[in-house]
Amino acid sequence: MNVHPKYPIWLPVFLRKGWSLGRKINKVVPELLTEEQMKQLDGVEGHTTFGQCVTLFYLAYTSAKIPGRIVEIGSFKGKSTCWMAKAMQLAHSNEKIVAIDPHINTRQIGVVPAYKEESSFDIFLSNLRNAGVIEYVEPIKMASVDAAKSWNQPIKLLFVDGSHVYDDVMLDLETWEPWVDTGGIIVMHDTKPTGPRIEVRQAMVDYIVRSGRFTNLLQLKNMACFTKNV
């Protein structure tokens, strides 16, 4: 398949940890998605890069037949949601991505992305429809800590991309990580060691790395993936 230069078969994003998995991702994804599909998904407004979204797509697709749920904390306008939901669609799964976000623009720096609308929910739904994947998403329009109060299902893939304030990130991990099955995957966004999102990395180090309960699966420039061991 001839791929647009922006979507090379060898993606120059797996520069840190996980070269072997990176090679698998770069081989499998272009076999599943056409150039036009990749362009459409990449065109959804959001703060996840193409390489990060490809990684989420691959992890969702390869876990489609494994028991458990896929949970996303922080959906914004649905870019990462669309990619993972497309994976469910192509895998012919009956499963839905659980997308948790209050979709309220509080304009708090570090808590919500900067955007002009009062709510991101209508655009979120519109993007899901345009991508043809709305039936593969279960939106939960509330804060993650509130959504957790009634949660009682095992999780196989947890994507943490909500508030970037240290205490909030820790609370997301403390609340949702216990539901992740052994062998399940936790993905954290905005984990660069420098810059305005440093609190996310600090929470990741304090909760995940120092616990010794997780294996470092894949490190991108600004996203980290871990397998839960115990």
N, CA, C and O of each residue as an XYZ file, in Angstrom:
920
protein
N       0.843     -1.196      0.000
C       0.000      0.000      0.000
C       0.873      1.238      0.000
O       1.813      1.336      0.788
N       0.571      2.181     -0.874
C       1.288      3.449     -0.870
C       0.690      4.358      0.191
O      -0.505      4.655      0.165
N       1.510      4.790      1.106
C       1.033      5.576      2.230
C       1.525      7.010      2.104
O       2.666      7.257      1.714
N       0.661      7.942      2.437
C       1.022      9.354      2.399
C       2.255      9.578      3.274
O       2.389      8.935      4.315
N       3.167     10.484      2.870
C       4.394     10.704      3.652
C       4.149     10.989      5.131
O       5.002     10.691      5.967
N       2.990     11.565      5.463
C       2.718     11.822      6.877
C       2.436     10.529      7.629
O       2.537     10.487      8.855
N       2.086      9.484      6.904
C       1.716      8.224      7.522
C       2.639      7.111      7.045
O       2.188      6.176      6.381
N       3.928      7.200      7.375
C       4.877      6.195      6.888
C       4.662      4.848      7.561
O       4.204      4.777      8.701
N       4.996      3.788      6.849
C       4.870      2.459      7.442
C       5.796      2.341      8.656
O       5.430      1.720      9.654
N       6.991      2.933      8.577
C       7.860      2.984      9.761
C       7.693      4.345     10.410
O       8.213      5.344      9.915
N       6.982      4.383     11.494
C       6.691      5.652     12.149
C       7.881      6.070     13.001
O       8.346      5.274     13.816
N       8.389      7.279     12.846
C       9.578      7.703     13.582
C       9.234      8.190     14.988
O       9.675      9.259     15.410
N       8.442      7.395     15.709
C       8.003      7.850     17.030
C       8.459      6.901     18.135
O       8.464      7.295     19.301
N       8.836      5.687     17.817
C       9.189      4.734     18.847
C      10.683      4.848     19.130
O      11.482      4.004     18.722
N      11.032      5.909     19.838
C      12.433      6.265     19.990
C      13.002      5.903     21.356
O      14.195      6.085     21.597
N      12.170      5.399     22.240
C      12.638      5.202     23.595
C      12.579      3.720     23.984
O      13.547      2.992     23.764
N      11.492      3.276     24.542
C      11.365      1.891     24.986
C      10.352      1.164     24.118
O       9.280      1.706     23.849
N      10.663     -0.061     23.669
C       9.677     -0.865     22.980
C       9.850     -0.949     21.481
O       8.865     -0.895     20.745
N      11.089     -1.083     21.007
C      11.318     -1.144     19.562
C      10.610     -2.336     18.935
O      10.049     -2.214     17.846
N      10.626     -3.484     19.599
C      10.006     -4.681     19.039
C       8.504     -4.482     18.852
O       7.958     -4.799     17.795
N       7.848     -3.961     19.869
C       6.422     -3.684     19.755
C       6.180     -2.599     18.711
O       5.211     -2.664     17.955
N       7.053     -1.614     18.672
C       6.931     -0.554     17.685
C       6.937     -1.099     16.263
O       6.175     -0.639     15.413
N       7.795     -2.075     16.010
C       7.851     -2.684     14.677
C       6.550     -3.404     14.345
O       6.071     -3.347     13.212
N       5.984     -4.079     15.337
C       4.709     -4.768     15.113
C       3.605     -3.762     14.778
O       2.808     -3.978     13.865
N       3.575     -2.664     15.527
C       2.561     -1.641     15.296
C       2.690     -1.081     13.883
O       1.699     -0.923     13.171
N       3.919     -0.785     13.492
C       4.140     -0.190     12.181
C       3.851     -1.151     11.034
O       3.602     -0.718      9.909
N       3.881     -2.426     11.306
C       3.551     -3.416     10.286
C       2.047     -3.638     10.202
O       1.482     -3.694      9.109
N       1.405     -3.762     11.349
C      -0.002     -4.172     11.391
C      -0.954     -3.050     10.997
O      -1.885     -3.275     10.224
N      -0.734     -1.844     11.517
C      -1.708     -0.772     11.326
C      -1.938     -0.422      9.856
O      -3.094     -0.276      9.458
N      -0.891     -0.279      9.024
C      -1.149      0.026      7.612
C      -1.870     -1.103      6.868
O      -2.419     -0.883      5.789
N      -1.868     -2.306      7.442
C      -2.607     -3.409      6.834
C      -4.088     -3.348      7.175
O      -4.912     -3.962      6.497
N      -4.428     -2.607      8.228
C      -5.806     -2.533      8.690
C      -6.515     -1.250      8.257
O      -7.718     -1.254      7.994
N      -5.763     -0.161      8.186
C      -6.346      1.136      7.873
C      -5.844      1.644      6.523
O      -4.658      1.539      6.208
N      -6.755      2.188      5.740
C      -6.352      2.803      4.480
C      -5.786      4.191      4.762
O      -5.946      4.730      5.857
N      -5.129      4.752      3.768
C      -4.606      6.110      3.897
C      -5.740      7.089      4.191
O      -5.583      7.992      5.012
N      -6.868      6.915      3.533
C      -7.994      7.825      3.729
C      -8.544      7.723      5.149
O      -8.892      8.735      5.756
N      -8.622      6.515      5.672
C      -9.093      6.338      7.050
C      -8.140      6.989      8.047
O      -8.575      7.628      9.005
N      -6.840      6.823      7.817
C      -5.867      7.441      8.713
C      -5.957      8.959      8.664
O      -5.862      9.623      9.696
N      -6.139      9.505      7.477
C      -6.281     10.949      7.349
C      -7.512     11.453      8.094
O      -7.452     12.464      8.793
N      -8.626     10.743      7.940
C      -9.854     11.167      8.603
C      -9.711     11.129     10.118
O     -10.090     12.078     10.805
N      -9.169     10.045     10.636
C      -9.008      9.915     12.081
C      -8.014     10.937     12.622
O      -8.224     11.512     13.690
N      -6.935     11.158     11.882
C      -5.928     12.111     12.316
C      -6.437     13.547     12.241
O      -5.885     14.441     12.882
N      -7.493     13.762     11.455
C      -8.046     15.104     11.308
C      -8.967     15.536     12.426
O      -9.356     16.703     12.484
N      -9.328     14.629     13.315
C     -10.157     14.994     14.465
C      -9.344     15.870     15.406
O      -8.185     15.577     15.700
N      -9.965     16.950     15.874
C      -9.248     17.864     16.767
C      -8.890     17.167     18.071
O      -9.708     16.453     18.652
N      -7.668     17.380     18.522
C      -7.235     16.777     19.776
C      -5.762     16.990     20.002
O      -5.082     17.616     19.188
N      -5.262     16.467     21.115
C      -3.879     16.697     21.517
C      -3.046     15.424     21.507
O      -1.899     15.433     21.955
N      -3.609     14.327     21.000
C      -2.826     13.112     20.809
C      -2.260     13.131     19.396
O      -2.967     13.444     18.438
N      -0.989     12.795     19.278
C      -0.329     12.810     17.974
C      -0.715     11.571     17.172
O      -1.327     10.634     17.684
N      -0.335     11.601     15.900
C      -0.608     10.456     15.035
C       0.022      9.177     15.596
O      -0.635      8.139     15.665
N       1.280      9.254     15.992
C       1.954      8.076     16.528
C       1.304      7.546     17.792
O       1.210      6.334     17.986
N       0.856      8.450     18.652
C       0.176      8.031     19.880
C      -1.150      7.359     19.560
O      -1.506      6.346     20.164
N      -1.877      7.926     18.611
C      -3.175      7.357     18.245
C      -3.027      6.002     17.572
O      -3.830      5.098     17.801
N      -1.999      5.861     16.741
C      -1.720      4.567     16.117
C      -1.441      3.518     17.185
O      -1.892      2.378     17.078
N      -0.705      3.902     18.202
C      -0.402      2.987     19.310
C      -1.674      2.572     20.028
O      -1.871      1.388     20.302
N      -2.543      3.533     20.338
C      -3.812      3.227     20.999
C      -4.680      2.325     20.127
O      -5.317      1.393     20.619
N      -4.696      2.612     18.830
C      -5.452      1.779     17.893
C      -4.965      0.330     17.958
O      -5.766     -0.598     18.065
N      -3.657      0.150     17.893
C      -3.079     -1.193     17.909
C      -3.401     -1.919     19.223
O      -3.791     -3.086     19.214
N      -3.237     -1.225     20.337
C      -3.498     -1.856     21.631
C      -4.962     -2.239     21.770
O      -5.280     -3.296     22.315
N      -5.855     -1.386     21.280
C      -7.284     -1.700     21.332
C      -7.607     -2.875     20.412
O      -8.348     -3.782     20.790
N      -7.052     -2.853     19.216
C      -7.348     -3.907     18.239
C      -6.862     -5.274     18.736
O      -7.589     -6.264     18.649
N      -5.656     -5.324     19.246
C      -5.087     -6.603     19.667
C      -5.690     -7.114     20.974
O      -5.510     -8.281     21.322
N      -6.398     -6.260     21.692
C      -7.050     -6.702     22.928
C      -8.540     -6.952     22.729
O      -9.246     -7.266     23.687
N      -9.024     -6.816     21.499
C     -10.465     -6.875     21.243
C     -11.094     -8.194     21.679
O     -12.246     -8.212     22.111
N     -10.367     -9.281     21.575
C     -10.921    -10.595     21.915
C     -10.634    -11.010     23.364
O     -11.033    -12.093     23.794
N      -9.949    -10.153     24.101
C      -9.608    -10.454     25.493
C     -10.728     -9.951     26.398
O     -11.244     -8.856     26.176
N     -11.119    -10.727     27.418
C     -12.164    -10.248     28.331
C     -11.744     -8.960     29.038
O     -10.563     -8.739     29.302
N     -12.725     -8.124     29.335
C     -12.456     -6.864     30.020
C     -12.890     -5.687     29.176
O     -13.249     -5.840     28.008
N     -12.853     -4.504     29.783
C     -13.289     -3.287     29.110
C     -12.101     -2.407     28.761
O     -11.030     -2.516     29.358
N     -12.309     -1.536     27.787
C     -11.352     -0.491     27.449
C     -11.921      0.821     27.953
O     -13.014      1.226     27.555
N     -11.180      1.485     28.829
C     -11.656      2.706     29.483
C     -10.716      3.856     29.164
O      -9.496      3.737     29.279
N     -11.310      4.967     28.762
C     -10.564      6.188     28.479
C     -10.996      7.262     29.472
O     -12.181      7.580     29.576
N     -10.040      7.813     30.193
C     -10.321      8.914     31.115
C      -9.841     10.202     30.459
O      -8.638     10.443     30.356
N     -10.775     11.018     30.022
C     -10.448     12.248     29.319
C     -10.564     12.057     27.821
O      -9.630     11.570     27.184
N     -11.700     12.433     27.249
C     -11.958     12.201     25.826
C     -11.882     13.471     24.992
O     -11.601     13.407     23.795
N     -12.130     14.632     25.610
C     -12.163     15.922     24.931
C     -13.078     15.830     23.711
O     -14.269     15.564     23.871
N     -12.569     16.039     22.509
C     -13.421     16.029     21.317
C     -13.361     14.709     20.548
O     -13.869     14.604     19.431
N     -12.736     13.708     21.161
C     -12.879     12.353     20.653
C     -11.819     11.830     19.709
O     -12.046     10.813     19.053
N     -10.677     12.475     19.610
C      -9.670     11.982     18.671
C      -9.195     10.581     19.034
O      -9.296      9.666     18.218
N      -8.688     10.405     20.229
C      -8.216      9.082     20.637
C      -9.375      8.094     20.707
O      -9.202      6.911     20.412
N     -10.552      8.570     21.095
C     -11.733      7.710     21.161
C     -12.052      7.139     19.790
O     -12.322      5.945     19.660
N     -12.022      7.983     18.770
C     -12.312      7.542     17.403
C     -11.335      6.465     16.947
O     -11.740      5.473     16.341
N     -10.055      6.659     17.235
C      -9.049      5.672     16.834
C      -9.311      4.321     17.506
O      -9.271      3.286     16.840
N      -9.575      4.319     18.794
C      -9.802      3.050     19.487
C     -11.126      2.417     19.076
O     -11.222      1.195     18.960
N     -12.143      3.242     18.857
C     -13.426      2.716     18.416
C     -13.319      2.122     17.013
O     -13.952      1.108     16.720
N     -12.532      2.739     16.156
C     -12.291      2.181     14.819
C     -11.640      0.805     14.930
O     -11.937     -0.095     14.144
N     -10.756      0.650     15.904
C     -10.136     -0.659     16.126
C     -11.186     -1.696     16.495
O     -11.128     -2.828     16.016
N     -12.147     -1.328     17.338
C     -13.215     -2.244     17.710
C     -14.067     -2.599     16.494
O     -14.477     -3.747     16.323
N     -14.322     -1.616     15.667
C     -15.115     -1.839     14.453
C     -14.418     -2.822     13.514
O     -15.043     -3.758     13.015
N     -13.144     -2.613     13.278
C     -12.400     -3.474     12.361
C     -12.175     -4.870     12.925
O     -12.000     -5.834     12.180
N     -12.182     -4.966     14.253
C     -12.028     -6.272     14.904
C     -13.357     -7.009     15.006
O     -13.415     -8.128     15.515
N     -14.431     -6.374     14.519
C     -15.780     -6.954     14.582
C     -16.155     -7.307     16.015
O     -16.707     -8.371     16.296
N     -15.841     -6.388     16.897
C     -16.101     -6.584     18.322
C     -17.489     -6.067     18.700
O     -17.990     -5.112     18.106
N     -18.088     -6.695     19.675
C     -19.342     -6.205     20.234
C     -19.103     -5.219     21.366
O     -20.044     -4.716     21.981
N     -17.846     -4.955     21.629
C     -17.446     -4.122     22.763
C     -17.486     -2.635     22.415
O     -17.326     -2.244     21.259
N     -17.702     -1.822     23.443
C     -17.668     -0.372     23.274
C     -16.551      0.224     24.117
O     -16.251     -0.256     25.210
N     -15.944      1.274     23.591
C     -14.967      2.033     24.364
C     -15.718      2.860     25.401
O     -16.645      3.593     25.056
N     -15.331      2.750     26.653
C     -15.938      3.558     27.708
C     -15.180      4.882     27.772
O     -14.014      4.919     28.165
N     -15.843      5.954     27.387
C     -15.199      7.268     27.272
C     -15.730      8.191     28.366
O     -16.871      8.651     28.309
N     -14.882      8.453     29.363
C     -15.303      9.213     30.545
C     -14.761     10.635     30.481
O     -13.552     10.848     30.395
N     -15.658     11.591     30.524
C     -15.262     13.002     30.491
C     -16.496     13.838     30.843
O     -17.568     13.600     30.287
N     -16.370     14.809     31.752
C     -17.525     15.667     32.058
C     -17.855     16.631     30.927
O     -18.964     17.161     30.861
N     -16.897     16.858     30.041
C     -17.081     17.739     28.873
C     -17.516     19.148     29.280
O     -18.312     19.783     28.588
N     -17.000     19.620     30.384
C     -17.302     20.978     30.856
C     -16.040     21.824     30.761
O     -14.985     21.437     31.264
N     -16.152     22.957     30.126
C     -14.999     23.846     29.984
C     -14.885     24.745     31.215
O     -15.463     25.831     31.269
N     -14.132     24.267     32.191
C     -13.922     25.041     33.413
C     -12.863     26.117     33.240
O     -12.718     27.008     34.077
N     -12.120     26.021     32.132
C     -11.031     26.948     31.823
C      -9.930     26.933     32.891
O      -9.200     27.910     33.055
N      -9.823     25.834     33.599
C      -8.763     25.670     34.591
C      -7.519     25.108     33.901
O      -7.567     24.029     33.310
N      -6.435     25.824     33.976
C      -5.191     25.385     33.345
C      -4.727     24.075     33.972
O      -4.634     23.950     35.193
N      -4.443     23.122     33.128
C      -3.994     21.821     33.594
C      -5.124     20.830     33.804
O      -4.896     19.621     33.852
N      -6.351     21.344     33.930
C      -7.499     20.472     34.163
C      -8.216     20.161     32.857
O      -8.582     19.014     32.603
N      -8.417     21.185     32.029
C      -9.061     21.001     30.722
C      -8.180     21.638     29.645
O      -7.432     22.575     29.923
N      -8.273     21.123     28.409
C      -7.541     21.771     27.317
C      -8.108     23.164     27.057
O      -9.248     23.453     27.420
N      -7.332     24.001     26.446
C      -7.802     25.343     26.093
C      -8.685     25.257     24.849
O      -8.225     24.859     23.779
N      -9.947     25.632     24.996
C     -10.851     25.687     23.853
C     -11.968     26.681     24.161
O     -12.180     27.043     25.318
N     -12.678     27.118     23.131
C     -13.601     28.236     23.300
C     -15.011     27.829     23.703
O     -15.703     28.599     24.369
N     -15.452     26.633     23.312
C     -16.824     26.221     23.612
C     -17.022     26.004     25.113
O     -16.065     25.774     25.853
N     -18.273     26.082     25.545
C     -18.586     25.827     26.948
C     -18.538     24.333     27.259
O     -18.304     23.932     28.399
N     -18.761     23.522     26.240
C     -18.740     22.071     26.397
C     -18.156     21.449     25.137
O     -18.342     21.971     24.037
N     -17.457     20.343     25.296
C     -16.906     19.622     24.142
C     -17.783     18.443     23.736
O     -17.437     17.716     22.805
N     -18.900     18.242     24.408
C     -19.675     17.018     24.226
C     -20.318     16.914     22.842
O     -20.250     15.862     22.207
N     -20.936     17.988     22.376
C     -21.595     17.925     21.067
C     -20.589     17.660     19.950
O     -20.865     16.887     19.032
N     -19.428     18.298     20.028
C     -18.391     18.070     19.016
C     -17.858     16.641     19.134
O     -17.579     15.995     18.124
N     -17.721     16.161     20.343
C     -17.306     14.783     20.595
C     -18.233     13.805     19.874
O     -17.772     12.924     19.147
N     -19.535     13.964     20.077
C     -20.501     13.078     19.430
C     -20.469     13.221     17.910
O     -20.556     12.228     17.187
N     -20.343     14.455     17.428
C     -20.290     14.700     15.994
C     -19.077     14.017     15.368
O     -19.177     13.435     14.288
N     -17.944     14.087     16.041
C     -16.740     13.443     15.522
C     -16.882     11.926     15.477
O     -16.394     11.278     14.550
N     -17.541     11.370     16.468
C     -17.781      9.920     16.470
C     -18.678      9.521     15.305
O     -18.443      8.513     14.640
N     -19.704     10.327     15.071
C     -20.607     10.033     13.943
C     -19.873     10.142     12.616
O     -20.006      9.276     11.752
N     -19.110     11.194     12.459
C     -18.389     11.397     11.198
C     -17.393     10.275     10.915
O     -17.139      9.929      9.761
N     -16.838      9.716     11.980
C     -15.890      8.611     11.821
C     -16.607      7.267     11.658
O     -15.976      6.245     11.387
N     -17.918      7.282     11.824
C     -18.700      6.064     11.664
C     -18.528      5.064     12.781
O     -18.669      3.860     12.567
N     -18.217      5.561     14.003
C     -17.917      4.629     15.098
C     -18.738      4.896     16.356
O     -18.420      4.369     17.423
N     -19.780      5.701     16.246
C     -20.486      6.099     17.458
C     -21.097      4.906     18.196
O     -21.247      4.939     19.417
N     -21.446      3.855     17.455
C     -22.032      2.676     18.101
C     -21.001      1.853     18.859
O     -21.349      0.903     19.559
N     -19.721      2.224     18.715
C     -18.662      1.509     19.425
C     -18.147      2.292     20.634
O     -17.087      1.981     21.177
N     -18.900      3.301     21.047
C     -18.478      4.137     22.178
C     -19.609      4.254     23.188
O     -20.767      4.460     22.826
N     -19.256      4.120     24.451
C     -20.190      4.329     25.566
C     -19.730      5.577     26.320
O     -18.858      5.483     27.184
N     -20.301      6.741     26.008
C     -19.884      7.962     26.706
C     -20.430      7.982     28.139
O     -21.588      7.645     28.385
N     -19.579      8.379     29.058
C     -20.009      8.625     30.435
C     -19.661     10.072     30.735
O     -18.497     10.420     30.933
N     -20.684     10.902     30.764
C     -20.481     12.343     30.882
C     -20.448     12.757     32.352
O     -21.414     13.301     32.887
N     -19.326     12.488     32.978
C     -19.117     12.878     34.371
C     -17.641     12.795     34.699
O     -16.854     12.237     33.934
N     -17.273     13.345     35.828
C     -15.892     13.258     36.285
C     -15.537     11.801     36.552
O     -16.394     11.008     36.942
N     -14.274     11.452     36.341
C     -13.878     10.052     36.473
C     -14.104      9.516     37.877
O     -14.488      8.358     38.042
N     -13.872     10.336     38.881
C     -14.051      9.876     40.260
C     -15.517      9.566     40.541
O     -15.823      8.664     41.321
N     -16.427     10.309     39.909
C     -17.857     10.031     40.074
C     -18.258      8.788     39.287
O     -19.054      7.980     39.766
N     -17.714      8.631     38.085
C     -18.018      7.450     37.282
C     -17.551      6.183     37.978
O     -18.168      5.127     37.837
N     -16.463      6.286     38.728
C     -15.898      5.111     39.401
C     -16.788      4.594     40.525
O     -16.676      3.433     40.919
N     -17.664      5.437     41.041
C     -18.495      5.040     42.184
C     -19.408      3.872     41.851
O     -19.739      3.074     42.729
N     -19.818      3.764     40.597
C     -20.713      2.674     40.208
C     -20.026      1.654     39.295
O     -20.678      0.775     38.732
N     -18.705      1.782     39.156
C     -17.986      0.874     38.259
C     -17.730     -0.461     38.940
O     -17.361     -0.493     40.114
N     -17.922     -1.574     38.214
C     -17.692     -2.898     38.808
C     -17.222     -3.932     37.784
O     -17.504     -5.122     37.923
N     -16.500     -3.470     36.751
C     -16.085     -4.375     35.683
C     -14.561     -4.391     35.531
O     -13.899     -3.374     35.742
N     -14.013     -5.545     35.165
C     -12.561     -5.610     34.934
C     -12.174     -4.794     33.706
O     -12.946     -4.670     32.755
N     -10.961     -4.238     33.744
C     -10.446     -3.399     32.661
C      -9.199     -4.059     32.077
O      -8.319     -4.507     32.812
N      -9.137     -4.113     30.748
C      -7.959     -4.674     30.086
C      -7.057     -3.601     29.499
O      -5.864     -3.833     29.301
N      -7.619     -2.420     29.217
C      -6.835     -1.302     28.683
C      -7.375     -0.011     29.270
O      -8.540      0.330     29.070
N      -6.524      0.707     29.996
C      -6.903      1.964     30.639
C      -6.041      3.081     30.081
O      -4.816      3.053     30.203
N      -6.687      4.065     29.468
C      -5.972      5.220     28.921
C      -6.265      6.428     29.808
O      -7.407      6.878     29.900
N      -5.226      6.948     30.460
C      -5.376      8.052     31.416
C      -4.928      9.346     30.750
O      -3.743      9.542     30.477
N      -5.899     10.232     30.493
C      -5.595     11.512     29.844
C      -6.606     12.570     30.296
O      -7.129     13.339     29.490
N      -6.863     12.587     31.599
C      -7.800     13.560     32.147
C      -7.081     14.804     32.621
O      -6.224     15.343     31.921
N      -7.426     15.251     33.797
C      -6.741     16.402     34.387
C      -5.255     16.108     34.511
O      -4.857     14.976     34.785
N      -4.433     17.138     34.306
C      -2.986     16.975     34.373
C      -2.398     17.543     35.671
O      -1.185     17.716     35.786
N      -3.247     17.824     36.619
C      -2.813     18.252     37.954
C      -2.422     17.009     38.752
O      -3.134     16.005     38.727
N      -1.307     17.072     39.449
C      -0.752     15.901     40.124
C      -1.781     15.154     40.969
O      -1.948     13.944     40.809
N      -2.463     15.848     41.852
C      -3.422     15.181     42.744
C      -4.544     14.517     41.960
O      -5.028     13.455     42.351
N      -4.961     15.131     40.860
C      -6.029     14.556     40.046
C      -5.552     13.301     39.322
O      -6.283     12.315     39.230
N      -4.328     13.341     38.813
C      -3.783     12.164     38.133
C      -3.643     11.004     39.118
O      -3.982      9.864     38.800
N      -3.148     11.300     40.296
C      -3.020     10.267     41.321
C      -4.377      9.686     41.684
O      -4.506      8.478     41.881
N      -5.383     10.538     41.772
C      -6.721     10.065     42.114
C      -7.283      9.174     41.006
O      -7.923      8.159     41.282
N      -7.038      9.561     39.748
C      -7.474      8.709     38.640
C      -6.829      7.330     38.725
O      -7.498      6.314     38.536
N      -5.537      7.297     39.009
C      -4.830      6.026     39.108
C      -5.300      5.223     40.316
O      -5.539      4.021     40.207
N      -5.432      5.872     41.448
C      -5.872      5.176     42.659
C      -7.283      4.627     42.511
O      -7.617      3.582     43.070
N      -8.103      5.338     41.758
C      -9.503      4.946     41.605
C      -9.688      3.843     40.578
O     -10.486      2.929     40.787
N      -8.958      3.918     39.471
C      -9.222      3.018     38.356
C      -8.224      1.875     38.209
O      -8.589      0.814     37.702
N      -6.987      2.058     38.633
C      -5.987      0.997     38.459
C      -6.375     -0.316     39.123
O      -6.090     -1.373     38.558
N      -7.015     -0.307     40.304
C      -7.381     -1.594     40.915
C      -8.307     -2.447     40.045
O      -8.363     -3.664     40.218
N      -9.026     -1.829     39.122
C      -9.920     -2.576     38.239
C      -9.184     -3.181     37.045
O      -9.745     -4.016     36.336
N      -7.934     -2.771     36.815
C      -7.172     -3.299     35.685
C      -6.713     -4.720     36.007
O      -6.086     -4.963     37.038
N      -7.034     -5.649     35.115
C      -6.652     -7.040     35.308
C      -5.140     -7.216     35.257
O      -4.434     -6.417     34.641
N      -4.648     -8.264     35.905
C      -3.262     -8.652     35.727
C      -3.045     -8.978     34.246
O      -3.816     -9.734     33.654
N      -2.017     -8.417     33.666
C      -1.788     -8.552     32.238
C      -2.417     -7.432     31.430
O      -2.172     -7.309     30.230
N      -3.235     -6.609     32.094
C      -3.842     -5.464     31.431
C      -2.831     -4.343     31.222
O      -1.721     -4.383     31.752
N      -3.232     -3.352     30.447
C      -2.323     -2.279     30.053
C      -2.850     -0.934     30.536
O      -4.042     -0.643     30.429
N      -1.947     -0.123     31.068
C      -2.241      1.264     31.412
C      -1.413      2.161     30.504
O      -0.195      2.013     30.409
N      -2.082      3.087     29.843
C      -1.416      4.054     28.974
C      -1.617      5.445     29.561
O      -2.735      5.826     29.909
N      -0.536      6.193     29.667
C      -0.614      7.542     30.208
C      -0.106      8.540     29.177
O       0.958      8.360     28.583
N      -0.886      9.591     28.977
C      -0.535     10.621     27.996
C       0.130     11.807     28.692
O      -0.067     12.029     29.887
N       0.910     12.556     27.941
C       1.612     13.745     28.442
C       2.587     13.398     29.549
O       2.486     13.903     30.667
N       3.531     12.530     29.224
C       4.479     12.049     30.230
C       5.906     12.526     29.977
O       6.857     11.944     30.498
N       6.060     13.586     29.177
C       7.415     14.117     28.958
C       8.043     14.538     30.283
O       7.340     15.029     31.166
N       9.346     14.355     30.437
C       9.998     14.700     31.699
C      10.176     16.200     31.910
O      10.610     16.630     32.979
N       9.842     17.000     30.892
C       9.946     18.452     31.030
C       8.695     19.095     30.460
O       7.916     18.450     29.759
N       8.509     20.378     30.769
C       7.390     21.105     30.189
C       6.226     21.262     31.153
O       6.341     20.918     32.329
N       5.099     21.783     30.659
C       3.976     22.136     31.525
C       3.225     20.933     32.075
O       2.424     21.092     32.997
N       3.454     19.738     31.545
C       2.728     18.548     32.011
C       3.584     17.687     32.936
O       3.318     16.494     33.076
N       4.588     18.254     33.559
C       5.518     17.494     34.392
C       4.801     16.791     35.543
O       5.279     15.765     36.027
N       3.669     17.321     35.987
C       2.947     16.715     37.104
C       2.404     15.337     36.732
O       2.289     14.465     37.594
N       2.072     15.135     35.464
C       1.602     13.824     35.018
C       2.715     12.800     35.162
O       2.496     11.699     35.666
N       3.909     13.170     34.718
C       5.039     12.242     34.821
C       5.367     11.936     36.280
O       5.688     10.799     36.625
N       5.285     12.943     37.122
C       5.592     12.714     38.529
C       4.597     11.739     39.151
O       4.979     10.861     39.925
N       3.322     11.897     38.810
C       2.305     10.965     39.312
C       2.550      9.563     38.775
O       2.394      8.581     39.500
N       2.932      9.467     37.510
C       3.235      8.168     36.915
C       4.393      7.493     37.646
O       4.334      6.302     37.951
N       5.437      8.255     37.921
C       6.594      7.701     38.626
C       6.204      7.261     40.034
O       6.563      6.168     40.473
N       5.469      8.115     40.737
C       5.116      7.827     42.124
C       4.180      6.634     42.238
O       4.331      5.814     43.143
N       3.218      6.528     41.333
C       2.209      5.471     41.477
C       2.594      4.185     40.746
O       2.439      3.090     41.285
N       3.093      4.322     39.525
C       3.329      3.136     38.705
C       4.772      2.643     38.805
O       5.014      1.490     39.162
N       5.718      3.510     38.494
C       7.108      3.073     38.395
C       7.637      2.584     39.735
O       8.255      1.521     39.803
N       7.408      3.335     40.788
C       7.967      2.991     42.096
C       7.272      1.803     42.763
O       7.791      1.248     43.731
N       6.116      1.415     42.256
C       5.387      0.301     42.874
C       6.036     -1.041     42.565
O       5.919     -1.983     43.349
N       6.723     -1.133     41.422
C       7.310     -2.400     41.025
C       6.290     -3.414     40.534
O       6.622     -4.582     40.334
N       5.055     -2.979     40.339
C       3.991     -3.906     39.936
C       3.710     -3.882     38.433
O       2.813     -4.575     37.953
N       4.481     -3.082     37.695
C       4.208     -2.900     36.273
C       5.489     -3.079     35.458
O       6.592     -2.794     35.925
N       5.308     -3.558     34.227
C       6.410     -3.662     33.275
C       6.292     -2.539     32.261
O       5.211     -2.262     31.742
N       7.416     -1.898     31.987
C       7.455     -0.829     30.999
C       7.309     -1.460     29.611
O       8.227     -2.124     29.128
N       6.159     -1.252     28.977
C       5.858     -1.896     27.705
C       6.349     -1.098     26.514
O       6.954     -1.654     25.597
N       6.094      0.205     26.520
C       6.429      1.051     25.382
C       6.520      2.496     25.841
O       5.658      2.974     26.579
N       7.563      3.191     25.405
C       7.728      4.605     25.725
C       7.819      5.402     24.434
O       8.743      5.212     23.643
N       6.865      6.287     24.223
C       6.966      7.259     23.160
C       7.504      8.549     23.760
O       7.787      8.614     24.957
N       7.642      9.565     22.934
C       8.194     10.824     23.421
C       7.332     11.431     24.508
O       7.851     12.047     25.439
N       6.012     11.264     24.402
C       5.115     11.922     25.344
C       3.962     11.014     25.763
O       2.882     11.486     26.117
N       4.209      9.699     25.718
C       3.194      8.732     26.151
C       3.890      7.483     26.650
O       4.903      7.069     26.085
N       3.364      6.883     27.695
C       3.983      5.709     28.290
C       2.953      4.610     28.466
O       1.809      4.863     28.843
N       3.383      3.370     28.182
C       2.497      2.204     28.271
C       3.111      1.188     29.214
O       4.305      0.898     29.140
N       2.288      0.649     30.100
C       2.750     -0.309     31.100
C       1.826     -1.518     31.137
O       0.616     -1.396     30.944
N       2.412     -2.690     31.387
C       1.640     -3.902     31.632
C       1.581     -4.135     33.127
O       2.599     -4.047     33.813
N       0.386     -4.436     33.639
C       0.227     -4.703     35.066
C       0.605     -6.143     35.369
O       0.061     -7.071     34.770
N       1.529     -6.330     36.292
C       1.997     -7.681     36.643
C       1.205     -8.297     37.778
O       0.869     -9.480     37.733
N       0.907     -7.510     38.790
C       0.152     -8.011     39.956
C      -0.820     -6.944     40.413
O      -1.556     -7.151     41.378
